[in-house]
Each structure stands twice: as structure tokens, then as C-alpha cells.
């Protein structure tokens, strides 16, 4: 069964294709390994003019009321970041990106570089607080320390800037690029 991409995933895929120039963009990539529940929201592959292959791996959480997964954490690794839902959210994201990295590096083992990104329009809090937002920045730092690979947080203002960049591109062209998220932005930008 194929899952249709969600609205936020369509925007991220459009950004990868139209702004990052990825020739290949795929949504809801699942592992074929029996029992493996891995699903990556958006993968983009850019074969640059210099011959470098860059693989973008994006998890997209488009909760308008703020990034949040309800639940109880399985460990106390994230205990200093507030309530159990915040801890569960951080734990879940850590698990997703750890699994994503292993899968993508095996699938695209000859790629020159890998970019991992979390896209979310609303993450509440203050970076200096030891709650969810501060925890996300610590998670990104730990991910880089443990894997040698950066985890880019495309959240809040940065998310807005990326979508505005995509909107500006949509206003400049009428060409259909086969990306539904971008096509919707084009319609909105070209209404009379």
C-alpha cells in the first residue's frame, strides 16, 4: 500500500526539486526488509554539475499547533527536557534519524554527501530552555557528534524563509514541474 504524501511533505519535496535542484524526489520511502517499520518522509537526490551526489533525507512534522508526539519515553535519555511528551518526541526523532541514516547510507552507499533535515513550521519554546526546542538543538548536536553528519533543523523562522523562497519561485514561472505542492503555490501566486 502506498501512502500519499501529506501537505508539508509536498512542500519539502517541491523545495528539494525546485530550489535544491534534486532530480529525484521520493515520498514515504519504506524499507523492504521484513519487520522493519522505517519510513522516510522525503528523500531527494541531487547529482551536481561537478559530479557530486548529494542525498537529502527529510523528516517532516507539520503540526500547526506545534511539534509534538504524545507518549511515554522508553528510556530516561531525554529526561531533562521536560514532560514525558517532550521526551517521547525527542526519543522518537532520534530513533527516526538514526534509522534513516543507516538506511540511506546503505541505499546510496556511493553518494558523496548526505544532508539530514527536520522540517517543522511550529516548534514552541525558547532555545535556551531545557524543553523541546532546546532539546532539538541538543539532539542535532548529539547526532553530529555520534555520526559525523549534521542534522539541519528547518523549523520556525527558517521553515518560513524556505517556504517564502519557494513561493517567490512559484510567482516567477508557470511551468508545471510535476510537484503538486509547488503547483498549488503557483496557482495561488498567479490568481487574478
Number of C-alpha atoms within 10 A of each C-alpha: 3 8 9 10 17 15 13 18 23 23 23 27 28 26 24 23 21 18 13 16 16 22 13 14 20 15 21 18 14 15 15 9 8 6 7 10 10 17 16 22 23 22 23 24 22 20 16 13 7 6 9 12 18 20 23 20 22 26 22 24 21 18 14 10 10 15 20 19 18 11 13 14 19 12 10 11 12 23 18 13 21 14 14 18 17 26 28 24 22 26 21 16 17 17 13 15 21 14 16 21 19 10 17 17 14 11 11 15 10 10 17 12 14 19 16 20 20 19 23 23 22 19 20 16 13 11 14 10 12 18 21 27 21 16 23 23 17 17 19 20 16 16 17 14 11 10 11 10 17 17 23 16 16 18 22 15 13 14 18 15 13 18 18 12 14 22 18 14 18 22 14 11 12 13 9 11 12 10 16 16 20 24 19 14 19 22 13 13 17 12 6 5
